[in-house]
């Protein structure tokens, strides 16, 4: 996005909020796999998502507002939409993304931090949580995804064909495991956890946070850890031990990993 054109294309209220930082420009943040376009502008991050996206920025706004005071998450400074995009302006969160290569200096410490961060999220009481992300909701979304033309947009590595994706959906729908509901992050991947001075400093990208089985987060955490740091595989037992699980349900890990792959976009 050309800097000046980028600013002039934003909603008027957003332009006014960002006017003091206009000369600094919009610095694109290329990390992550979502459809959102993310820019750092002064002390803020601006997320822009096409109106056609399946996961809405409104969902992230609502969750961030609910999570204020419960977890270290960004503050919402603006939300709006036009005929092209949704816009979400957030405060920055201190720290470095946990996928930063500097954490190779002490992978065991990183693994423990990731487990502790997940335990922190899962300890939040869910009695008044308004966001339901349990299997009924996720399978409904998966069905909509695989039985629509959107499956053609799936990453080339995900499925060889729409038929393969639909067969996987049917298998998952018929083999639902019992749920152990907690508050889940919903996308607990290393680029979404920030660390400062070897302490968790914040969580981001929470549009899919809500009540769900703890194994959904556990599955994504393990997948992301090994994707970013393959050498961390021998440390997975330490991850689960730090989290507090002595007997890992491997079938549940596989189930929720596959379910996420059906709905990645």
C-alpha positions in Angstrom: 0.0 0.0 0.0 1.5 3.4 -1.1 1.9 5.4 2.1 -0.1 8.6 1.2 -2.8 6.6 -0.7 -3.0 4.2 2.2 -3.8 7.0 4.7 -6.3 8.7 2.4 -8.1 5.5 1.8 -8.8 5.0 5.5 -12.1 5.9 7.2 -12.1 9.6 8.2 -12.2 9.0 11.9 -9.3 6.7 11.6 -7.3 9.2 9.6 -7.9 11.8 12.3 -6.7 9.4 15.0 -3.5 8.6 13.1 -2.8 12.1 11.7 0.1 12.7 14.3 1.9 9.7 13.0 1.3 10.2 9.2 4.9 11.2 8.5 6.2 8.0 10.1 4.2 6.0 7.5 2.6 2.6 7.6 5.0 -0.2 8.2 3.7 -3.5 6.9 3.9 -6.5 9.3 4.4 -9.6 7.1 4.4 -12.2 9.9 1.4 -14.6 10.1 -0.9 -16.5 7.8 -4.2 -14.7 8.1 -6.0 -12.6 5.5 -5.5 -9.5 7.6 -3.2 -6.8 6.4 -1.3 -5.4 9.4 0.5 -2.1 9.7 2.5 -0.5 12.5 1.6 3.2 12.7 3.3 5.0 15.5 2.2 3.4 18.8 -0.5 1.4 17.1 -1.1 -1.6 15.0 -3.8 -1.3 12.3 -5.5 -4.5 11.1 -7.4 -4.5 7.8 -9.4 -7.5 6.7 -11.5 -7.9 3.6 -15.3 -7.8 4.2 -15.4 -11.3 2.6 -13.1 -12.9 5.2 -14.6 -15.7 7.2 -13.1 -14.5 10.5 -14.2 -11.0 11.3 -12.3 -8.3 13.1 -15.5 -7.5 14.9 -15.0 -10.9 16.7 -11.5 -9.9 17.7 -12.7 -6.5 18.9 -15.4 -8.1 21.1 -13.0 -10.6 22.6 -10.3 -8.1 23.3 -12.8 -5.9 25.2 -14.0 -8.9 27.2 -10.4 -10.0 28.0 -9.3 -6.5 29.3 -8.2 -7.0 32.9 -8.2 -10.8 32.5 -5.1 -11.2 30.3 -2.4 -9.0 28.8 -3.9 -8.2 25.4 -4.0 -5.1 23.2 -6.4 -2.3 23.8 -8.9 -1.4 21.1 -8.7 2.2 20.0 -10.9 2.1 16.9 -13.2 -0.3 15.0 -15.0 0.4 11.8 -15.8 -0.9 8.3 -16.6 0.2 4.8 -17.5 -1.5 1.6 -14.0 -3.0 1.3 -12.5 -3.7 4.7 -13.0 -4.0 8.4 -10.5 -1.9 10.4 -9.2 -2.5 13.9 -6.7 -0.2 15.6 -4.9 -1.7 18.5 -2.3 -0.7 21.0 1.1 -2.3 20.7 2.1 -5.0 23.1 5.7 -5.0 24.4 8.1 -7.8 23.7 9.2 -10.0 20.8 7.2 -12.7 19.1 8.0 -16.1 20.6 9.0 -17.3 17.1 12.0 -14.9 17.1 15.2 -16.7 16.5 16.8 -15.2 19.5 14.9 -17.7 21.7 17.0 -20.4 20.2 19.5 -19.4 22.9 17.4 -21.3 25.5 14.7 -23.5 23.9 13.8 -25.3 27.1 13.0 -21.9 28.7 10.9 -21.0 25.7 9.0 -24.2 25.9 8.2 -23.7 29.5 7.1 -20.2 28.9 4.7 -21.3 26.2 3.2 -23.9 28.5 2.9 -21.4 31.3 1.2 -18.9 29.0 -1.4 -21.5 27.9 -2.0 -22.5 31.5 -2.6 -18.8 32.3 -5.3 -18.5 29.6 -6.9 -21.8 30.5 -7.2 -20.7 34.2 -9.6 -17.8 33.4 -13.1 -18.6 34.7 -15.5 -19.3 31.9 -18.9 -19.0 33.7 -19.6 -15.5 32.1 -17.6 -16.0 28.9 -20.0 -15.2 26.0 -17.9 -16.8 23.3 -18.7 -20.4 22.5 -16.1 -22.1 20.3 -16.9 -25.7 21.2 -17.1 -28.5 18.7 -20.6 -27.7 17.6 -19.5 -24.3 16.5 -16.2 -25.4 14.9 -17.7 -28.3 13.1 -20.5 -26.1 11.7 -17.8 -23.7 10.4 -15.8 -26.6 9.0 -18.9 -27.9 7.2 -19.6 -24.5 5.7 -16.0 -24.3 4.5 -15.6 -27.7 2.9 -19.0 -27.7 1.2 -18.5 -24.3 -0.4 -16.2 -23.1 -3.1 -13.9 -21.7 -0.4 -12.2 -25.0 -0.2 -10.5 -24.0 -3.5 -8.7 -21.3 -1.5 -7.1 -23.8 0.8 -3.3 -23.9 0.9 -1.9 -26.3 -1.6 -0.3 -28.5 1.1 -3.6 -28.9 3.0 -5.7 -31.1 0.8 -5.2 -32.8 -2.5 -8.9 -32.3 -3.4 -12.2 -31.0 -2.1 -13.3 -34.6 -1.8 -10.4 -35.3 0.6 -11.3 -32.4 2.8 -15.0 -33.4 2.9 -14.1 -37.0 3.8 -12.0 -35.6 6.7 -14.9 -33.4 7.8 -17.3 -36.4 7.9 -14.8 -38.5 9.9 -14.3 -35.7 12.4 -18.0 -35.1 12.7 -18.6 -38.8 13.5 -15.7 -39.2 16.0 -16.1 -36.2 18.3 -14.2 -36.7 21.6 -15.6 -35.7 24.9 -14.9 -32.0 25.6 -13.0 -30.5 28.6 -14.0 -26.9 28.2 -11.7 -24.0 29.3 -11.1 -20.5 27.9 -9.0 -21.1 24.8 -6.9 -18.6 22.8 -8.1 -20.2 19.6 -4.9 -19.6 17.6 -2.1 -20.4 20.1 0.8 -20.2 17.7 4.2 -18.7 18.4 3.7 -15.5 16.3 0.7 -14.7 18.7 2.6 -14.9 22.0 4.9 -12.0 23.0 7.8 -12.4 25.4 9.8 -9.7 27.2 12.7 -10.4 29.5 11.8 -14.1 29.4 8.3 -13.5 30.6 5.0 -13.7 28.7 4.2 -10.0 28.0 1.0 -10.4 25.9 -1.3 -12.4 23.6 -2.5 -11.2 20.2 -4.8 -12.4 17.3 -7.7 -13.5 19.6 -10.5 -13.5 17.1 -11.2 -17.2 17.8 -10.9 -17.1 21.6 -13.7 -18.7 23.5 -14.8 -21.7 25.4 -13.5 -24.9 23.9 -11.5 -28.0 24.7 -8.1 -27.3 26.1 -6.6 -29.7 23.5 -7.5 -27.3 20.7 -4.9 -24.9 22.0 -2.5 -27.7 22.9 -2.6 -29.1 19.4 -1.9 -25.8 17.8 0.8 -24.9 20.2 2.7 -28.2 19.5 2.3 -27.8 15.7 3.5 -24.2 15.8 6.4 -24.9 18.1 7.7 -27.7 15.8 7.1 -25.6 12.7 9.2 -22.7 14.0 11.7 -24.7 16.0 11.9 -28.3 14.7 14.8 -28.9 17.1 12.4 -28.5 20.0 10.7 -31.9 19.4 12.6 -33.6 22.3 11.2 -30.9 24.6 7.5 -31.7 24.0 7.3 -33.9 27.2 8.6 -30.9 29.1 5.9 -28.7 27.5 3.2 -31.0 28.7 4.7 -31.5 32.1 5.0 -27.7 32.7 1.4 -27.3 31.5 0.3 -30.0 34.0 -0.6 -33.0 31.8 1.1 -36.3 32.8 -0.7 -38.5 30.3 -1.1 -36.9 26.8 -4.2 -37.8 24.7 -2.5 -38.2 21.3 -5.8 -38.9 19.6 -7.2 -35.6 20.8 -4.1 -33.7 19.7 -4.5 -35.2 16.2 -8.3 -34.6 16.1 -8.0 -30.9 16.9 -5.0 -30.3 14.7 -7.0 -31.8 11.7 -10.1 -29.8 12.6 -8.0 -26.6 12.6 -6.6 -27.4 9.2 -10.2 -27.6 7.8 -10.9 -24.0 8.8 -7.5 -22.3 8.5 -8.8 -19.6 6.2 
